[in-house]
Amino acid sequence: MPIIQSEPAPESREFYGLLGFEEVMNLGWIMTLASPSSPTAQISVMSSDKTAPVTPDMSVEVDDVDAAYAAMRDHGAEIVHPLQDEEWGVRRFFVRDPNDRVVNVLNHR
């Protein structure tokens, strides 16, 4: 899921609504829009991350975030934000990919 760094504003909701996306989450600092016909097709608009030092470029949901964290750590990938549980119901960490992009790797609890 791509993450657009910007203020989560009604204009973004309206724009992506023209493409069929609907708001499925809005925490003030992040808004996620999804396709009703294909709910895994999502876009997030985020001003800045609430608990991490950087704003990620994208999110990837995995079945086992602990295993993904171990694999990335063992591979020597740069962990940008440690594995932790968040109050909004996800367990996640950030890792830098080979293209210098920050990936939010998560699993919903």
C-alpha positions as CSV (number, residue, x, y, z in Angstrom):
1,M,0.0,0.0,0.0
2,P,1.5,3.3,-1.0
3,I,1.7,6.1,1.6
4,I,1.4,9.7,0.5
5,Q,3.1,12.1,2.9
6,S,0.6,15.0,3.2
7,E,-2.1,16.2,5.5
8,P,-5.0,13.7,5.5
9,A,-7.5,16.1,3.9
10,P,-11.0,15.9,2.5
11,E,-9.5,16.8,-0.9
12,S,-7.6,13.5,-1.0
13,R,-10.7,11.6,0.1
14,E,-12.7,13.3,-2.7
15,F,-10.0,12.8,-5.3
16,Y,-9.5,9.1,-4.6
17,G,-13.2,8.7,-4.2
18,L,-13.5,9.5,-7.9
19,L,-11.5,6.3,-8.5
20,G,-13.8,4.3,-6.3
21,F,-11.9,4.4,-3.0
22,E,-13.7,4.9,0.4
23,E,-12.3,6.0,3.7
24,V,-11.8,3.0,6.0
25,M,-9.7,4.6,8.7
26,N,-8.9,8.1,9.9
27,L,-6.8,8.7,13.0
28,G,-6.3,12.4,12.2
29,W,-2.6,11.9,11.3
30,I,-3.3,9.1,8.9
31,M,-6.2,8.3,6.6
32,T,-6.6,5.0,4.7
33,L,-8.8,4.7,1.7
34,A,-9.8,1.3,0.2
35,S,-11.6,-0.1,-2.8
36,P,-14.9,-1.6,-1.7
37,S,-14.7,-4.2,-4.5
38,S,-11.1,-5.2,-3.6
39,P,-10.5,-4.1,0.0
40,T,-6.8,-5.0,-0.1
41,A,-6.3,-2.2,-2.7
42,Q,-5.5,0.7,-0.4
43,I,-3.9,4.1,-0.3
44,S,-2.9,6.0,2.9
45,V,-2.3,9.7,3.3
46,M,-0.2,10.5,6.4
47,S,1.1,13.8,7.8
48,S,3.8,12.1,9.9
49,D,4.0,8.9,11.8
50,K,2.7,9.1,15.3
51,T,5.3,6.8,17.0
52,A,8.2,6.5,14.5
53,P,11.0,8.8,13.6
54,V,10.2,8.8,9.9
55,T,7.2,8.6,7.6
56,P,7.2,5.3,5.7
57,D,6.9,5.2,1.9
58,M,4.6,2.2,1.9
59,S,3.1,-0.5,4.1
60,V,3.2,-4.3,3.6
61,E,0.9,-6.5,5.7
62,V,2.4,-10.0,6.3
63,D,1.0,-13.1,8.0
64,D,3.7,-13.3,10.6
65,V,5.4,-9.9,11.4
66,D,7.7,-11.5,14.0
67,A,9.1,-13.9,11.4
68,A,9.4,-11.1,8.9
69,Y,11.3,-9.0,11.4
70,A,13.7,-11.9,12.2
71,A,14.3,-12.5,8.5
72,M,15.1,-8.9,7.8
73,R,17.3,-8.6,10.9
74,D,19.2,-11.8,10.1
75,H,19.6,-10.6,6.5
76,G,21.3,-7.4,7.8
77,A,18.6,-5.0,6.6
78,E,18.5,-1.6,8.2
79,I,15.7,-1.6,10.8
80,V,14.5,2.0,10.9
81,H,11.8,1.5,13.7
82,P,11.8,-1.4,16.1
83,L,9.2,-4.1,16.2
84,Q,6.4,-3.0,18.5
85,D,2.7,-3.2,19.2
86,E,0.7,0.0,18.5
87,E,-2.4,1.3,20.2
88,W,-4.4,1.3,17.0
89,G,-4.2,-2.5,16.7
90,V,-1.1,-3.4,14.7
91,R,2.3,-4.9,15.4
92,R,4.9,-3.4,13.1
93,F,8.4,-2.4,12.3
94,F,10.0,-0.2,9.6
95,V,12.9,-1.5,7.4
96,R,14.8,0.3,4.6
97,D,14.7,-1.4,1.2
98,P,17.6,-1.4,-1.3
99,N,16.1,1.6,-3.0
100,D,16.3,3.7,0.2
101,R,12.5,3.5,0.7
102,V,11.1,2.9,4.2
103,V,8.7,0.0,4.4
104,N,6.2,-0.3,7.3
105,V,5.8,-4.1,7.8
106,L,2.8,-4.9,9.8
107,N,0.2,-7.4,11.0
108,H,-3.2,-6.5,12.5
109,R,-3.7,-7.9,16.0
